């Protein structure tokens, strides 16, 4: 019986080592870069309030060909974009304001304001995140326009 104790201890040691081999060996905090934190859109329009119903987040990867203008549209919910590739110039239809965002830049989109994006010499790839509610569209075409996507 006494001989089996060292063997049992060795087996337990091997079992513990094997069970932790596939897991992280240390615990540390990650590094964060805040890409965007905004209470208003790129064109200065402030966000008013969130709906009081169940929230629903939607994330879209949108690819737009070079030399392309998207149809005029609005967004009924707050949303943010990040340029993964290329550049995007956003045009505000009512004010005529424009702003260009390049690869690696984030932007806060407007809510209930008619606008459109336009690409440059190369295709543009965007990561778009919408803070909406179930059943609410992420983009609404302006009257007589095609859908944005």
GIVENLIN-V685850 format. One record per helix or strand. SS is the DSSP state (A for helix, B for strand). FROM is the first residue (numbers start at 0). LEN is the number of residues. If there is no record, write none. Layout:
ss | from | len
SS | FROM | LEN
SS | FROM | LEN
This chain:
ss | from | len
A | 1 | 19
B | 39 | 1
B | 45 | 1
B | 54 | 10
B | 68 | 1
B | 72 | 2
B | 78 | 7
B | 86 | 6
B | 97 | 5
B | 105 | 3
B | 114 | 5
B | 123 | 10
B | 139 | 2
